[in-house]
Amino acid sequence: MKTALIIIGVILALIIVAFTYYRGFTSVNCRVDTQGGETLVFKEMIGDYAKSKKLSDEVYYALLNEYKIETFKGFGIYYDNPKEVEKSKLRSEIGCIVEQKDNSKVSQIQGAFKIRTYPEKSYIVAEFPFKGRMSVILGVMKVYPAMDKFVKEKGYNEKGAIMEIYDVPNKKIVYRKEI
């Protein structure tokens, strides 16, 4: 009995340490901000959002190894609510944001990927610390409910895509919801 309590205590302590490390106790603040204008290089995906990491890596490594374009920000644009749409039918765009210095190289990747400029306009924006894969999961658990609450309080349209930007240099995930 005593051993079981010690094991349970150690497991709880590890969970709390991990939750703290990945900033699970961070509060989420939403705001409306004008953002956008980035050059997106991506592939479309239909299916379970959990598979987006593999596609993101595929785009990243193709840009780096085949086209010598180094990117520092990945993204996913998620069009459907997984609570309302079957996993096999979820629509998203997954890829990388090309740095301005590499915009001249974008023409050489035409055909291999879809390319577009993300519209510059007002979005509902929230941020969450990025410390790895667990941050993405915690971010979804904390940011999406905060955005839903913000949308309802301000009377914005509940429908609309959400973009997640994985900003590696600044160690944060930026969430943008269309208004």
C-alpha positions in Angstrom: 0.0 0.0 0.0 2.8 2.4 0.9 4.7 1.6 -2.3 1.6 2.2 -4.4 1.1 5.7 -2.7 4.7 6.6 -3.4 4.4 5.5 -7.1 1.2 7.5 -7.4 2.8 10.5 -5.8 5.9 10.3 -8.1 3.6 10.0 -11.2 1.6 13.0 -10.1 4.7 15.0 -9.5 6.0 14.1 -12.9 2.8 15.2 -14.5 2.8 18.5 -12.7 6.5 19.1 -13.7 5.7 18.3 -17.3 2.6 20.5 -17.3 4.6 23.3 -15.8 7.5 22.9 -18.3 5.1 23.0 -21.3 3.4 26.0 -19.8 0.1 24.3 -19.1 -0.7 26.8 -16.4 -0.3 29.8 -18.8 -3.4 31.9 -19.2 -4.6 32.6 -22.7 -5.5 36.1 -23.8 -7.3 36.7 -27.1 -7.3 40.0 -29.0 -8.2 41.3 -32.4 -5.2 42.3 -34.4 -4.3 43.0 -38.0 -1.9 40.2 -39.2 -1.1 38.3 -42.4 0.9 38.9 -45.5 3.1 35.8 -45.2 4.0 33.6 -48.2 2.7 30.1 -47.5 4.1 27.0 -49.1 1.8 24.0 -48.4 0.0 20.9 -49.3 -3.7 20.3 -48.8 -4.7 17.5 -46.5 -8.0 15.7 -46.0 -8.2 13.5 -42.9 -7.3 13.4 -39.3 -5.6 16.6 -38.0 -3.3 14.4 -35.9 -1.5 13.5 -39.2 -0.5 17.1 -40.0 2.9 16.8 -38.2 4.1 14.2 -40.8 3.0 16.4 -43.7 4.5 19.5 -42.1 7.9 17.7 -41.8 7.6 16.5 -45.5 7.1 20.1 -46.7 9.9 21.4 -44.4 12.5 18.9 -45.5 11.6 19.1 -49.2 12.1 22.9 -49.1 15.3 22.6 -47.2 16.9 19.7 -49.0 15.6 20.0 -52.6 15.2 23.8 -52.9 17.7 25.1 -50.3 15.0 27.2 -48.6 15.3 27.2 -44.8 12.1 28.0 -43.0 11.6 28.7 -39.3 7.8 28.8 -39.1 5.4 26.0 -39.8 1.7 26.4 -40.0 -1.6 24.6 -40.3 -4.9 26.1 -41.4 -7.7 24.0 -40.1 -11.1 24.5 -41.8 -13.4 22.1 -40.0 -14.4 21.6 -36.4 -13.5 18.0 -35.4 -16.5 17.9 -33.1 -18.8 18.5 -36.1 -16.9 16.8 -39.0 -15.9 13.2 -39.4 -12.1 12.7 -39.0 -11.7 11.3 -42.5 -13.3 14.5 -44.0 -11.4 17.2 -42.0 -9.8 19.8 -44.4 -6.5 21.5 -43.8 -3.5 23.2 -45.4 -0.2 22.2 -43.9 3.2 23.7 -44.7 5.8 26.4 -44.0 6.0 30.2 -44.1 8.8 31.3 -46.4 11.0 34.1 -45.1 11.0 37.4 -47.0 14.6 36.9 -48.0 13.6 33.7 -49.8 10.5 35.0 -51.6 12.5 35.2 -54.9 13.1 31.4 -54.7 9.3 30.6 -54.6 9.0 30.5 -58.3 11.3 27.5 -58.5 8.9 25.4 -56.4 5.8 26.1 -58.5 4.0 22.8 -59.1 5.6 20.9 -56.2 3.5 22.8 -53.7 0.6 25.2 -53.4 1.7 28.8 -52.8 -0.2 31.8 -51.7 0.0 34.9 -49.6 -2.1 34.8 -46.5 -4.5 37.7 -46.5 -3.6 40.7 -44.3 -6.7 41.6 -42.3 -8.1 41.5 -38.8 -8.1 38.2 -36.9 -8.8 37.0 -33.4 -5.3 36.2 -32.2 -3.9 34.2 -29.2 -0.5 32.9 -28.4 0.8 30.0 -26.4 4.5 29.1 -25.6 6.1 26.5 -27.9 8.4 24.0 -26.3 7.7 20.9 -28.4 4.9 18.5 -29.5 3.2 18.6 -26.0 2.9 22.4 -26.4 0.8 21.9 -29.5 -1.6 19.5 -27.6 -1.8 21.8 -24.5 -2.3 24.8 -26.8 -5.3 23.2 -28.5 -6.7 22.3 -25.1 -6.3 25.8 -23.7 -6.5 28.2 -26.7 -9.5 26.8 -28.6 -11.9 27.1 -25.6 -10.5 30.6 -24.9 -11.1 31.7 -28.5 -14.6 30.1 -28.4 -15.4 32.2 -25.3 -14.0 35.4 -26.8 -16.0 34.8 -30.0 -19.2 34.4 -28.0 -18.6 37.3 -25.7 -17.8 39.7 -28.6 -20.5 38.3 -30.9 -18.2 37.2 -33.7 -19.1 34.4 -36.2 -18.3 31.1 -34.7 -17.5 29.5 -38.1 -14.2 30.1 -39.8 -10.8 28.6 -40.2 -8.1 28.7 -37.5 -4.4 29.1 -38.5 -1.7 27.8 -36.1 1.7 29.2 -36.7 4.6 27.3 -35.0 7.1 30.1 -34.6 10.3 28.2 -33.6 12.7 31.2 -33.2 10.2 33.0 -30.9 9.2 29.8 -29.1 5.5 30.4 -29.5 2.4 29.2 -31.3 0.3 32.0 -32.8 -3.4 31.2 -33.3 -5.5 33.2 -35.8 -9.2 32.8 -36.2 -11.0 34.4 -39.1 -13.6 37.0 -38.0 
